[in-house]
Amino acid sequence: MKNIFVVVGGGRPKGNTMQLVEAFIKGAEEAGHSVEKVSLLKTEVKGCLGCNACRYDKPCIQKDGFNELIPKIKKADLIVFASPLYFWTISSKLKAFIERFYCIAQEDPNPPMGRYEKYPVKDSALLMTSADNFFWTFEQAVSYYQFALVNYIGFHDKGMLLAGGCGDTNGKPQIDQTEHLKKAYEFGKTIYSNSIIQ
Ligand SMILES: Cc1cc2nc3c(=O)[nH]c(=O)nc-3n(C[C@H](O)[C@H](O)[C@H](O)COP(=O)(O)O)c2cc1C
């Protein structure tokens, strides 16, 4: 059984994204996995300042919630990145969280081409919601996930659930009128028993 760490990059507290996350967690827990969830609405994580203190064995100069998340990142077998689609990509809160991986990178004397340091090797998944539901709606978010998280940091992708057509934020969340919650539950339940990308 796996340790799963779900990072929710904002969205409304009971909105589409949180409902998608909760359905995924229900499935994962029923499959016997241990799940911990953090909302970046409650735990503030600021973006990297590029001061490079961390490259000289100094702690990160940002004083925020990231420090308390480091043990959770290290313990996790799987990190689930969850976000509403904001301006065609992940939320700034989730991006800030990802930027802070810079301070947990380790020196790699022999990095593969295009990578400069080592990161903890983990599985990953992406859960997102949006108002629109075109074939290109999630293109930039998926491109960032695949390029930065999978290709660069080195996560092993376990799949994505891209929940389009959930309605805009000028009204009640509408994800319960779609099939996405059922799919998220199944995704959580089967994430370590098959490798179908959803
Ligand atoms: C600042 C902002 C930007 C958004 N940008 C997009 C967008 O680019 N494309 C889209 O389809 N929906 C966009 N939306 C709609 C949300 O992605 C969608 O309503 C989402 O399900 C909201 O998640 P929540 O209910 O968890 O808050 C945007 C909403 C906000 C508030």
The ligand as a MOL file (V3000), in Angstrom:
LIG
                    3D

  0  0  0     0  0            999 V3000
M  V30 BEGIN CTAB
M  V30 COUNTS 31 33 0 0 0
M  V30 BEGIN ATOM
M  V30 1 C -9.0420 33.4040 -12.2690 0
M  V30 2 C -9.7870 32.3310 -13.0280 0
M  V30 3 C -9.3130 31.9310 -14.2600 0
M  V30 4 C -9.9510 30.9000 -14.9630 0
M  V30 5 N -9.4280 30.5280 -16.1660 0
M  V30 6 C -10.0530 29.5420 -16.8730 0
M  V30 7 C -9.5440 29.1410 -18.1340 0
M  V30 8 O -8.5370 29.6300 -18.6170 0
M  V30 9 N -10.2170 28.1690 -18.7990 0
M  V30 10 C -11.3370 27.5590 -18.2910 0
M  V30 11 O -11.8890 26.6900 -18.9420 0
M  V30 12 N -11.8180 27.9170 -17.0750 0
M  V30 13 C -11.2050 28.8890 -16.3580 0
M  V30 14 N -11.7000 29.2580 -15.1160 0
M  V30 15 C -12.8240 28.4870 -14.5340 0
M  V30 16 C -12.3460 27.4620 -13.5270 0
M  V30 17 O -11.2230 26.7270 -13.9880 0
M  V30 18 C -13.4360 26.4470 -13.1900 0
M  V30 19 O -14.6370 27.0830 -12.8500 0
M  V30 20 C -12.9700 25.5440 -12.0550 0
M  V30 21 O -13.7200 24.3560 -12.0430 0
M  V30 22 C -13.0860 26.2580 -10.7090 0
M  V30 23 O -12.6340 25.3920 -9.7010 0
M  V30 24 P -13.2230 25.4540 -8.2110 0
M  V30 25 O -14.6980 25.1940 -8.2900 0
M  V30 26 O -12.4550 24.3830 -7.5250 0
M  V30 27 O -12.9200 26.8100 -7.6670 0
M  V30 28 C -11.0970 30.2810 -14.4070 0
M  V30 29 C -11.5880 30.7150 -13.1640 0
M  V30 30 C -10.9480 31.7310 -12.4840 0
M  V30 31 C -11.4820 32.1890 -11.1420 0
M  V30 END ATOM
M  V30 BEGIN BOND
M  V30 1 1 1 2
M  V30 2 1 2 3
M  V30 3 2 2 30
M  V30 4 2 3 4
M  V30 5 1 4 5
M  V30 6 1 4 28
M  V30 7 2 5 6
M  V30 8 1 6 7
M  V30 9 1 6 13
M  V30 10 2 7 8
M  V30 11 1 7 9
M  V30 12 1 9 10
M  V30 13 2 10 11
M  V30 14 1 10 12
M  V30 15 2 12 13
M  V30 16 1 13 14
M  V30 17 1 14 15
M  V30 18 1 14 28
M  V30 19 1 15 16
M  V30 20 1 16 17
M  V30 21 1 16 18
M  V30 22 1 18 19
M  V30 23 1 18 20
M  V30 24 1 20 21
M  V30 25 1 20 22
M  V30 26 1 22 23
M  V30 27 1 23 24
M  V30 28 2 24 25
M  V30 29 1 24 26
M  V30 30 1 24 27
M  V30 31 2 28 29
M  V30 32 1 29 30
M  V30 33 1 30 31
M  V30 END BOND
M  V30 END CTAB
M  END
